[in-house]
Amino acid sequence: MLQSIPSLLAWIVGTSFAAISGAVTAKSANEFYSRLQKPWWAPPGWLFGPAWTILYILMGTAAWRVWRDAGFGGAQVELSWYAVQLVFNMAYSYLFFVRRAGLVSTIEVVCLWLSVAITLVLFWRRDVIAGVLFVPYLMWVTFATTLTIAVWRRNPTLL
């Protein structure tokens, strides 16, 4: 078990590289987010960092479990979908907070949701615990999708 810790940490750190897109836009994102018209149920900006930190740990752990069970060759489909959802994950911050593209961000976050849902199902089939670890992420992306649509509708300057 102890020898598994370095590979687990590698998966968590690798997954966390998706956060780089969020970190790059963090200062402008906070300023931009604070100026938007948001629904009453929108969380404060400070909540996103801790929420994503927890989610990246869960996501990396789930991917590690799948990889540990079957390796890259045996879980090629599952880990390919994992990579796809990470690309969508990274693109969202840029599209919404930098490009301020409401319609494109909405389409993109729906694609993110679909790719997370597919990854969750594939992970669940391979390792139930990996699937369970992905549930909070799907719930958060469901919330983020709803929030993106609500914010886009309230802010006509988001094209």
VOPAGU-2260 file (C-alpha; in pm, 1 decimal, decimal comma):
REM VOPAGU-2260
SITE   aa  ch    i         X         Y         Z
SITE  MET   A    0       0,0       0,0       0,0
SITE  LEU   A    1     278,4     242,5      89,4
SITE  GLN   A    2     432,9     204,6    -256,5
SITE  SER   A    3      99,6     315,3    -405,2
SITE  ILE   A    4     116,0     660,5    -244,6
SITE  PRO   A    5     358,7     812,1    -500,0
SITE  SER   A    6     143,1     701,0    -792,6
SITE  LEU   A    7    -172,7     828,1    -620,0
SITE  LEU   A    8      -6,3    1164,8    -560,3
SITE  ALA   A    9     106,9    1172,8    -923,5
SITE  TRP   A   10    -252,8    1126,5   -1040,7
SITE  ILE   A   11    -379,8    1396,4    -805,7
SITE  VAL   A   12    -106,8    1641,5    -907,6
SITE  GLY   A   13    -155,3    1559,3   -1276,1
SITE  THR   A   14    -527,9    1614,9   -1245,5
SITE  SER   A   15    -467,3    1940,7   -1063,4
SITE  PHE   A   16    -288,8    2078,0   -1369,3
SITE  ALA   A   17    -638,2    2136,4   -1500,8
SITE  ALA   A   18    -660,3    2397,4   -1227,3
SITE  ILE   A   19    -386,1    2597,0   -1397,5
SITE  SER   A   20    -643,6    2747,2   -1632,3
SITE  GLY   A   21    -844,3    2857,3   -1331,1
SITE  ALA   A   22    -539,1    2990,0   -1150,0
SITE  VAL   A   23    -428,7    3189,8   -1453,4
SITE  THR   A   24    -766,4    3361,0   -1466,3
SITE  ALA   A   25    -821,6    3381,2   -1087,7
SITE  LYS   A   26    -761,3    3752,8   -1033,0
SITE  SER   A   27    -963,0    3866,6   -1333,1
SITE  ALA   A   28   -1220,6    3594,1   -1263,3
SITE  ASN   A   29   -1287,6    3720,2    -910,5
SITE  GLU   A   30   -1326,2    4078,3   -1030,5
SITE  PHE   A   31   -1542,6    3973,7   -1323,7
SITE  TYR   A   32   -1757,5    3734,9   -1116,9
SITE  SER   A   33   -1820,5    3999,7    -851,6
SITE  ARG   A   34   -1958,9    4239,3   -1115,1
SITE  LEU   A   35   -2200,5    3990,9   -1271,4
SITE  GLN   A   36   -2572,3    3979,2   -1203,7
SITE  LYS   A   37   -2617,3    3641,0   -1037,2
SITE  PRO   A   38   -2911,8    3445,1    -901,8
SITE  TRP   A   39   -2965,0    3452,5    -526,4
SITE  TRP   A   40   -2834,6    3097,2    -495,6
SITE  ALA   A   41   -2496,0    3168,9    -657,1
SITE  PRO   A   42   -2208,1    3091,4    -420,1
SITE  PRO   A   43   -1955,8    3356,6    -320,2
SITE  GLY   A   44   -1641,2    3366,1    -532,3
SITE  TRP   A   45   -1415,8    3245,1    -249,0
SITE  LEU   A   46   -1596,4    2908,1    -239,4
SITE  PHE   A   47   -1476,6    2796,0    -582,4
SITE  GLY   A   48   -1110,7    2742,6    -483,3
SITE  PRO   A   49   -1177,4    2506,9    -189,9
SITE  ALA   A   50   -1452,4    2323,8    -382,5
SITE  TRP   A   51   -1225,8    2260,7    -680,8
SITE  THR   A   52    -938,3    2152,8    -458,1
SITE  ILE   A   53   -1154,9    1879,6    -306,8
SITE  LEU   A   54   -1291,2    1781,7    -647,8
SITE  TYR   A   55    -943,2    1751,2    -803,1
SITE  ILE   A   56    -835,3    1524,3    -516,8
SITE  LEU   A   57   -1143,2    1304,2    -567,6
SITE  MET   A   58   -1101,3    1302,1    -946,8
SITE  GLY   A   59    -732,4    1214,1    -930,1
SITE  THR   A   60    -801,1     938,3    -680,3
SITE  ALA   A   61   -1075,8     794,4    -901,4
SITE  ALA   A   62    -851,6     795,4   -1209,5
SITE  TRP   A   63    -569,1     639,6   -1009,9
SITE  ARG   A   64    -796,5     356,4    -897,9
SITE  VAL   A   65    -896,2     284,1   -1257,6
SITE  TRP   A   66    -534,8     301,3   -1374,5
SITE  ARG   A   67    -419,0      84,3   -1082,7
SITE  ASP   A   68    -681,3    -176,9   -1168,7
SITE  ALA   A   69    -614,4    -203,0   -1542,9
SITE  GLY   A   70    -321,4      17,6   -1644,0
SITE  PHE   A   71    -330,4     252,1   -1940,0
SITE  GLY   A   72    -375,8     -30,5   -2190,4
SITE  GLY   A   73    -654,8    -204,3   -2002,7
SITE  ALA   A   74    -848,1     113,7   -1924,1
SITE  GLN   A   75    -779,3     304,8   -2243,9
SITE  VAL   A   76   -1143,6     401,2   -2300,3
SITE  GLU   A   77   -1200,2     511,1   -1940,7
SITE  LEU   A   78    -879,1     712,1   -1917,2
SITE  SER   A   79    -931,0     867,0   -2261,5
SITE  TRP   A   80   -1269,7     999,2   -2148,4
SITE  TYR   A   81   -1102,2    1119,1   -1830,6
SITE  ALA   A   82    -859,8    1321,0   -2044,4
SITE  VAL   A   83   -1145,6    1455,4   -2258,5
SITE  GLN   A   84   -1334,9    1584,6   -1956,1
SITE  LEU   A   85   -1015,5    1744,6   -1822,9
SITE  VAL   A   86    -975,8    1934,7   -2151,1
SITE  PHE   A   87   -1334,7    2060,9   -2123,3
SITE  ASN   A   88   -1267,3    2144,5   -1758,8
SITE  MET   A   89    -965,8    2356,8   -1852,8
SITE  ALA   A   90   -1143,3    2529,4   -2140,7
SITE  TYR   A   91   -1435,3    2652,2   -1932,0
SITE  SER   A   92   -1243,0    2908,7   -1724,9
SITE  TYR   A   93   -1087,0    3057,9   -2035,2
SITE  LEU   A   94   -1411,3    3075,1   -2230,5
SITE  PHE   A   95   -1621,5    3219,1   -1949,1
SITE  PHE   A   96   -1381,8    3438,7   -1752,8
SITE  VAL   A   97   -1137,1    3552,0   -2022,8
SITE  ARG   A   98   -1339,0    3543,6   -2343,7
SITE  ARG   A   99   -1661,8    3621,8   -2155,0
SITE  ALA   A  100   -1846,7    3418,3   -2413,1
SITE  GLY   A  101   -2184,0    3331,9   -2258,7
SITE  LEU   A  102   -2326,5    3115,4   -2536,6
SITE  VAL   A  103   -1999,2    2934,8   -2606,1
SITE  SER   A  104   -1943,6    2882,4   -2232,1
SITE  THR   A  105   -2292,3    2739,4   -2199,2
SITE  ILE   A  106   -2236,4    2496,0   -2484,7
SITE  GLU   A  107   -1894,2    2408,7   -2345,4
SITE  VAL   A  108   -2018,5    2342,2   -1991,1
SITE  VAL   A  109   -2288,6    2111,9   -2130,1
SITE  CYS   A  110   -2013,3    1921,8   -2314,2
SITE  LEU   A  111   -1817,4    1912,2   -1988,4
SITE  TRP   A  112   -2121,8    1771,5   -1808,5
SITE  LEU   A  113   -2168,6    1501,5   -2073,5
SITE  SER   A  114   -1802,8    1402,0   -2065,0
SITE  VAL   A  115   -1803,9    1386,8   -1683,9
SITE  ALA   A  116   -2120,9    1173,7   -1688,2
SITE  ILE   A  117   -1968,3     934,0   -1942,2
SITE  THR   A  118   -1644,7     913,8   -1742,0
SITE  LEU   A  119   -1839,6     846,0   -1422,9
SITE  VAL   A  120   -2030,1     557,2   -1583,1
SITE  LEU   A  121   -1713,2     409,2   -1730,5
SITE  PHE   A  122   -1525,3     443,5   -1401,5
SITE  TRP   A  123   -1819,3     291,7   -1211,0
SITE  ARG   A  124   -1816,3     -13,1   -1437,4
SITE  ARG   A  125   -1443,8     -60,2   -1379,3
SITE  ASP   A  126   -1434,5      22,2   -1005,9
SITE  VAL   A  127   -1742,9     120,7    -804,9
SITE  ILE   A  128   -1541,7     332,7    -562,8
SITE  ALA   A  129   -1389,3     526,7    -854,9
SITE  GLY   A  130   -1741,2     591,0    -981,0
SITE  VAL   A  131   -1858,6     704,4    -638,7
SITE  LEU   A  132   -1559,7     940,2    -614,6
SITE  PHE   A  133   -1676,2    1104,9    -938,3
SITE  VAL   A  134   -2031,8    1170,6    -814,3
SITE  PRO   A  135   -1949,5    1499,6    -632,4
SITE  TYR   A  136   -1777,8    1624,7    -947,4
SITE  LEU   A  137   -2085,1    1551,5   -1159,9
SITE  MET   A  138   -2301,8    1722,3    -898,8
SITE  TRP   A  139   -2076,3    2030,6    -900,7
SITE  VAL   A  140   -2069,7    2045,2   -1281,2
SITE  THR   A  141   -2449,6    2011,8   -1282,2
SITE  PHE   A  142   -2463,7    2311,0   -1049,4
SITE  ALA   A  143   -2204,5    2498,6   -1259,7
SITE  THR   A  144   -2406,0    2432,5   -1575,2
SITE  THR   A  145   -2719,5    2572,5   -1415,6
SITE  LEU   A  146   -2527,0    2871,2   -1278,5
SITE  THR   A  147   -2363,6    2942,4   -1615,2
SITE  ILE   A  148   -2701,8    2948,1   -1787,7
SITE  ALA   A  149   -2853,8    3167,4   -1515,9
SITE  VAL   A  150   -2565,0    3415,1   -1524,6
SITE  TRP   A  151   -2561,0    3426,7   -1904,0
SITE  ARG   A  152   -2934,1    3505,6   -1910,2
SITE  ARG   A  153   -2892,8    3787,2   -1653,8
SITE  ASN   A  154   -2593,6    3949,7   -1824,7
SITE  PRO   A  155   -2662,1    4055,9   -2183,4
SITE  THR   A  156   -2301,7    4170,1   -2226,8
SITE  LEU   A  157   -2193,6    3804,3   -2220,6
SITE  LEU   A  158   -2216,3    3721,5   -2588,6
